[in-house]
Amino acid sequence: MTACLAVILVFAGCGSEDSTTAPPTAATPTPETAVTPPPAATPSASQVVALPTFDPYADLPLIDHVEWTETEDGTRLLVYPTVAGRRTTSPGNDERAWQEVLSQSPDAESPGMRDQFICHWEWARLVQPNKPSWNLEPWRPAVGYQGTVQASCNPGGPER
């Protein structure tokens, strides 16, 4: 491109002494020298844009520890998430975290407990991100996930 421009400038300075000919103001590209920009990269309606699949917490535990306590209402499992457990947004980590709870306390596998846990995982992390523990109670009625969410993760009465 530089060589073409130098040749054009040389020829532009040469020629007759005719003052009626205006000097060229810009080089007109020929088909051989014209540069066509690449087409814009816009996804069509049929293309799927891939979301990042990197999970920065993939190798980190999501649950620090669990602890059973007795309350006036009955037993309660305190679930203490790790920093990774509080921050991760990767799909599937809710189930991975629940499996960590079960590996630390197999007795947590009772009706309604998983729904309470997933409710805390999805909602309590947003509403109270620094709550020290998520409290799951096996005495609460198993009302399904939607019922658990409607009860603010505490079906059968408020947390005391």
C-alpha positions as CSV (number, residue, x, y, z in Angstrom):
1,M,0.0,0.0,0.0
2,T,2.9,2.4,0.8
3,A,4.5,1.6,-2.5
4,C,1.3,2.4,-4.4
5,L,0.9,5.7,-2.6
6,A,4.6,6.6,-3.4
7,V,4.0,5.9,-7.1
8,I,0.8,8.0,-7.1
9,L,2.6,10.9,-5.4
10,V,5.5,10.7,-7.9
11,F,3.2,10.8,-10.9
12,A,1.1,13.5,-9.4
13,G,4.1,15.8,-9.2
14,C,5.1,15.1,-12.8
15,G,3.4,16.2,-16.0
16,S,2.9,19.2,-18.2
17,E,3.0,22.7,-17.1
18,D,-0.8,22.9,-17.8
19,S,-2.2,24.9,-14.9
20,T,-5.8,23.9,-15.8
21,T,-5.3,20.4,-14.5
22,A,-6.0,20.2,-10.9
23,P,-3.7,18.0,-8.8
24,P,-5.3,14.8,-7.6
25,T,-6.6,15.1,-4.1
26,A,-6.9,11.4,-3.2
27,A,-5.9,8.1,-4.7
28,T,-8.8,6.2,-6.2
29,P,-8.5,2.6,-5.4
30,T,-8.6,0.2,-8.3
31,P,-10.2,-3.3,-8.0
32,E,-6.8,-4.7,-7.4
33,T,-5.9,-2.4,-4.5
34,A,-9.3,-1.8,-2.9
35,V,-9.6,-3.2,0.6
36,T,-12.9,-4.5,1.6
37,P,-13.6,-4.6,5.3
38,P,-14.8,-7.9,6.7
39,P,-18.5,-8.3,7.3
40,A,-19.7,-7.3,10.7
41,A,-19.8,-10.2,13.1
42,T,-23.4,-10.1,14.2
43,P,-25.1,-13.3,15.4
44,S,-28.2,-14.3,13.4
45,A,-31.4,-15.5,15.1
46,S,-30.4,-19.1,14.4
47,Q,-27.0,-18.8,16.1
48,V,-26.6,-19.6,19.8
49,V,-24.2,-17.5,21.8
50,A,-22.3,-19.6,24.2
51,L,-22.1,-18.5,27.8
52,P,-18.8,-18.9,29.7
53,T,-18.6,-22.2,31.4
54,F,-15.6,-21.5,33.7
55,D,-16.5,-22.0,37.4
56,P,-13.9,-20.3,39.6
57,Y,-15.1,-22.4,42.5
58,A,-15.1,-25.8,40.9
59,D,-12.4,-27.2,43.1
60,L,-13.5,-25.5,46.3
61,P,-15.9,-26.8,49.0
62,L,-19.2,-25.0,49.1
63,I,-20.2,-26.1,52.6
64,D,-17.8,-25.5,55.5
65,H,-19.6,-27.6,58.1
66,V,-23.0,-28.5,59.5
67,E,-24.1,-28.8,63.1
68,W,-27.2,-30.2,64.7
69,T,-28.8,-28.3,67.5
70,E,-31.9,-28.6,69.7
71,T,-34.4,-25.7,69.8
72,E,-37.8,-25.3,71.5
73,D,-39.4,-26.4,68.2
74,G,-37.2,-29.5,67.6
75,T,-33.9,-30.3,66.0
76,R,-32.3,-27.9,63.6
77,L,-29.4,-28.4,61.2
78,L,-27.2,-25.4,60.9
79,V,-25.5,-25.3,57.5
80,Y,-22.4,-23.0,57.2
81,P,-21.5,-22.2,53.6
82,T,-18.0,-21.3,52.6
83,V,-17.2,-18.0,50.8
84,A,-17.3,-20.0,47.6
85,G,-20.7,-21.4,48.5
86,R,-22.0,-17.8,49.1
87,R,-20.5,-16.5,45.8
88,T,-20.9,-19.2,43.2
89,T,-23.5,-18.7,40.5
90,S,-22.5,-21.7,38.3
91,P,-25.4,-24.0,37.4
92,G,-25.4,-27.3,39.2
93,N,-23.6,-26.1,42.3
94,D,-26.8,-26.1,44.3
95,E,-26.9,-29.9,44.0
96,R,-23.2,-30.2,44.6
97,A,-23.6,-28.2,47.8
98,W,-26.5,-30.4,48.9
99,Q,-24.4,-33.5,48.4
100,E,-21.7,-31.9,50.6
101,V,-24.4,-31.4,53.3
102,L,-25.4,-35.0,53.0
103,S,-21.8,-36.2,53.1
104,Q,-21.3,-34.4,56.4
105,S,-24.7,-35.4,57.8
106,P,-26.6,-38.2,56.1
107,D,-29.5,-37.6,58.6
108,A,-30.3,-34.4,56.6
109,E,-32.0,-36.6,54.0
110,S,-35.5,-36.3,55.2
111,P,-38.7,-34.9,53.6
112,G,-38.6,-31.2,53.0
113,M,-35.0,-30.7,54.0
114,R,-33.6,-30.5,50.4
115,D,-36.4,-28.0,49.5
116,Q,-35.4,-25.8,52.5
117,F,-31.7,-26.0,51.5
118,I,-32.4,-25.1,47.9
119,C,-34.6,-22.2,49.0
120,H,-31.8,-20.9,51.1
121,W,-29.3,-21.5,48.3
122,E,-31.4,-19.6,45.8
123,W,-33.0,-16.9,48.0
124,A,-31.4,-16.5,51.4
125,R,-28.0,-15.9,49.7
126,L,-29.5,-12.9,48.0
127,V,-31.6,-11.5,50.9
128,Q,-29.1,-12.2,53.7
129,P,-25.7,-12.9,52.0
130,N,-23.8,-12.8,55.3
131,K,-26.1,-14.8,57.5
132,P,-23.7,-17.1,59.4
133,S,-25.8,-20.3,58.9
134,W,-28.8,-21.6,57.0
135,N,-31.1,-23.3,59.3
136,L,-33.0,-26.4,58.2
137,E,-35.5,-28.2,60.3
138,P,-36.7,-31.7,59.7
139,W,-39.9,-31.1,61.7
140,R,-41.2,-28.6,59.1
141,P,-43.8,-29.9,56.7
142,A,-42.7,-31.0,53.3
143,V,-44.8,-28.7,51.1
144,G,-42.7,-28.9,47.9
145,Y,-40.2,-26.3,46.6
146,Q,-42.7,-23.7,45.6
147,G,-44.5,-23.9,49.0
148,T,-41.2,-23.6,50.8
149,V,-40.3,-20.5,48.8
150,Q,-43.7,-19.0,49.5
151,A,-43.1,-19.6,53.2
152,S,-39.7,-17.8,53.0
153,C,-37.9,-21.1,53.3
154,N,-39.7,-21.8,56.6
155,P,-42.9,-23.8,56.0
156,G,-45.0,-24.4,59.0
157,G,-44.1,-21.2,60.8
158,P,-41.5,-18.6,61.2
159,E,-38.0,-19.3,62.3
160,R,-37.4,-18.6,66.0
